[in-house]
């Protein structure tokens, strides 16, 4: 980015602004990590936890910020997106390539741990687990290291009728009808909006562009975009209040 400055005699030159620091780039794009993580998680939710994806993406973002050569804000976002998504996909591939024997060894290790804990009546230390398996502590640690990468728990052990993770998220018939009515009301409300207002809502809520980006599309400033969005939302609220009544 450049700032214009005027010299004596009316000459104008462009003064380059300081490039963002790696830390500033990271802070500005943490939301991007979560967005990509949720997109990936939506396709592979049975293979990895969302928290793990966020951690992998954050590390990739840090590396991207350190290695990036200044080409502008948009260029860094594109570069970081590629690195973040790539890091997540690489991790999924590594997990998928874990050999079958490692999974078998993980099951055997978990079985041995449960047997030791059942005999002791409490969680077993690594020393106690090694003794139960008849191996040295070093051999046990090597076994643990060799089976890292996936974590499974018996559903019977973690299930609870009171846990939010096992709550029934299905809709009741009444809720389904109400949701469909609301969707129809929203669709009709958007159709009734002036073209520019409808476009602003589409770009902001569906395409997830910010006000400056929408302004670039429409050829207006961010302040004007904000006014258009407010007017559109006011119309929608009025229409929905009439629908709810």
N, C-alpha and C positions, 0 to 999 in steps of 0.2 A: 504494500500500500504506500501511497505517496501523499505528501502534503504540499500544497503550493505556497511559495513564498515570493515576495516581490522585492527586487533590488532597486537601487537608485537608478533612475533613467527608465523605469518601467519594465525592466527585464524580469522575467518570471522563470524560476527554476523549480524543479520538483525535489522535495526533501523526503528521503525514505524514512518511514517510521520504523521504530524498533520492532523486530520480529517477536512474536510471542515466545516466551520461554517454554521449555518442555513441560514444566509444572502447570503453566497456564493452559497449555493445550490439553493436558490430562484432565484438569478440572472442568474445562469447557466441554469435554466429550464423554464424561462418565455416564451421562444419560444415553449416549449412543451405545455403550457397552450393554446396558440393561435391555435396550430395545432389540439389539441383535440377539442377545441371550434368550429372550422370550420367543423370538421368531424361530430360533434353532430348537428350543425346548418344545415348542408346539409340535415339532415333527419327530422328536426322539425322546419324549418324556419318560419312556420306560428304560432308557439307557443311561441317563445321567441326571443329576440334580441341578436345578436352576442356579443354586448357589455356587456349584462347581463351575458352571458355564460363566457366571459373572466373574469369578476369580480368574479363570483362564483368560477371559476377554480383557480384564483390567491389566494383567501382566502384559498382554500383547499391546495394549494401548500405551503402557509405559515404554515399551521397547520401540514402538512406532514413533512416539514423541521424541525419543532420544536420537533416532536414526534419520528422521525426516529432514530433507533439504527444503528450505523455504520456497514454496511456489504459490502461496496464497491460502486463505482459510478453507475454501471449497476443496482445493487440491489435498489438503491434509485430511479432511473428513473422508474423502474418497479413499485415500491411502490407508487411513486407520481402519475404515470399514473392511477393506480387503484383508488386512493383517488380523483383525479381531475375528472375523468369520473364519478365516483360514486356520487360526490357532484352535478354535473350537472344533472344526471338522477334523483336524489332525488328531486331536485328543480322542474323538469318537472312533476314528480309524484304529488308533492304538488299542483302545478298549476292545473293539471288534476283533482285532487280530490276536487277542490273548489266547494262547493255546489251550486246548481242552484239558490237557494234563494239569495246567495251573488251576483251573476251576475245580478239578477233582481234588487237588491238594488243599484248596481252600475249604472244601466241604469236610475233608478229613480233619483238618485243623480245628474247624468249628465244632465238629462232633467231639473231638478230644477235649476241647475246652469245656463243653457242656458236661461231659462225664466227670471231669475234674471238679467243676463247681458243684455238681450234684453230690459228689463224695465229700467235699469240704463243707458244703452248706453255705458257701459264700463265693464271691469272685476269686479266681485263682491268680496268683502272681505268675510271672513268666518262669521263675525258678520252679514253682510247684507244677506248672503245666509241662515243663521240660521233663521233670521227674516222672510225671504220670505217663508221658509218651516214651520214656526210656531213652531220651536223647540228651545231649549236652545243651547248655543254655545258648552257646554259639550256633549249634545246629538248629535250634528252635528259631533264633533270630533270622537265620538264613531262610528258613521255611516261610516265616512271616513276610520277609522281603520279597520272596519269589511269588507270593500269591496276592500282592497288593494290586489294586487297579479296579476291583469291583467290590461292592458291598451288598450283600443280600441278607434279609432278615426273614424269619419265619412269620408268615402273616398271622398265625395263631398267637404268636407272642406279642405282637404289636397292636393287634386289633382291639378296639374299645368302642362300645356303643356310644360313649360320650365324647369320642375324639372327633374334632372337626374334619380330620382327614378322611373319615369314613362316613361322613354325613351324606344323606341322600340329597343330591342336588337337582333331582328331577322336578319338573314343574307339575303342579296340580292342574287339572283341566281348567279351572277358573283362572289360574295364573297364565296359562297358555292363551286363552281367549283375550285376557286383558292385554297381554304383550302384543298380540297380533293387532288388536284395535289401536294400541299406541303406535305401532309401526305404521299402520295405515294413516293415522293422524299426522305423524311426522312427515311421511311421504307427501301427503296432500299439502301440508304446510310449506314444505320446501318448494313444491311446484308453484305455489302461489306467490313466492318471493320474486322480486325483480331479479333479472339475470345476474347482475353483478353481485348482489347479496348472496344468492344461492352459490355462486362460484366461490366467494370468500369462505363460506361455511365448508364447502367441499375441500378446498385447499387447506384450510386450517385443521379441521377435525378428521378428515379422511386421509389426505395426502401428508398431513403433519408438517406443513411448511410454517415458518415463523412469519411475523408481520412484515419484516423487511423482504423476505423472499416472495410473499404474496404481492407486495407493492411492486416488485420488479416485474412480476407477471402482468399486473394490471396497468403498470405505468404510472403509479401514484406513490406517495410517501407512506411510511408506516403509520403515521398519525391518521391519515385518511382511511387506511385499511381498518384501523381500530374503530373508527366511526361507523364504517359500513358494517363491520361485524356486530357492533352493538345494536345498530338498527335492525339487522336481521334477527338477532336473538330476541329483541323486544317484540318483533312481529310473531316469532315462533311461540314465545311465552303467552302472548295474548291469545293466539289460536289454540294452544293447548289448555289454557285455563277455561276457554269456552267448551273444549272437548270434555274436560274433566267434570264440568258442571252438568 
